[in-house]
Amino acid sequence: MRILHTSDWHLGQYFLGHSRQAEHQKLIAWMVEQTRLHAVDSVLIAGDIFDTGAPPSYARELYYTLILALRDAGVGLTLLAGNHDSVAVLEESRHLLTALNTVVIPSVQDDPNEQVRLLTTRDGKPGAIVCAIPFIRPRDVLQSIAGQSARDKQQSLQDAIHAHYQALFTLAEQKRLELGAHLPIIATGHLTTVGASASESVREIYVGALEAFPTSAFPAADYIALGHIHRPQKVGGLEHIRYSGSPIPLSFDEARQQKEMLLVDVSTNGLERVTVLDVPCFQPLLSVKGSLKELEAAVSAAASQGETVWLEIVVCADDYLSDLQSRIQTIAEDLPVEVLRIRRERSSALNTLHRQAKETLNELMPDDVFARRLQTETIDEETRLQLLSMYREVVAQIGEADAA
Ligand SMILES: [Mn+2]
């Protein structure tokens, strides 16, 4: 059977004052067309379908448009929650969506059988078994043990995630035996693995608790469809463990990436091949950098693309220019560009903190801000992890007090 693997759509992303609605509309139409052209049987979305826990109405509408369009195209859909998704939001329509050939897994389920699903081909034949694993929250798989050190907590979480994968894989093997056909087994995940390279818009999800999951801890599935990292990549050079990456660039440092979706062919022999589908760019995005003089040339080069380009301008200048904004306005005037952000490049660690805070404070969680602040201190790893976990406990206590 042929599966299309994608992730990290971030429907509803509000990007420096701009909505991505038009891009996502075009993306849905493009993907549905690809499923027809390439005779895709089933689509897997490995987390972060939404950008926030409270997606705006237009984002929810896009979500339902996507689901209906795939149903009309006769393609199955399995959708896993990511760290940006709200469990409650995905849960509310989940049962309704089963009527539209869509399986949604918002969180680790009490009954593990819920997460072991048979994928069928367009003509209804069994094609593969999927261990449908969403983003795993520590509280889903761990009981907190008093007095555990940060390092022990990290190890317990990794062990618990490993155990979850192993348990579902064993169930999938049993299911395969019962079905009496040597069906391929696919697993999914939404996490950082060792060696994966991230980008600006990816939040560290297990900071201080689990930094990266070793590839050797995955079960022996024929293919592992991952989400969370926005740059498409094979993990550890392995053909069968992959991040599809996000289909549109979600930050300026992703602007030069060719975005992808993956066509995954599996059969009773296991993984047959993976074919990369290049996703067209629906809204050009570019970051240009230089001195004011160099920027003039760089901006007009960027403007020669024909469509309006969303620009980030990084000015390399040590001297303080109070009229920087208006100088850049003059450069960009009358060109088909829209300047979304201007920033100055500085070097020291504290300035980096200021810059990062300015860039993304509106999408950072309190945790991230604290973690960034710690980065500017010269402390050893052990202390850093301890401080982070103490900070978390305090925040959790405040949260409990609020709820009470
Ligand atoms: Mn993401």
Residues whose N, C-alpha, C, O or C-beta is under 5 A from the ligand:
A	BS01	MN	D8 D48 H228
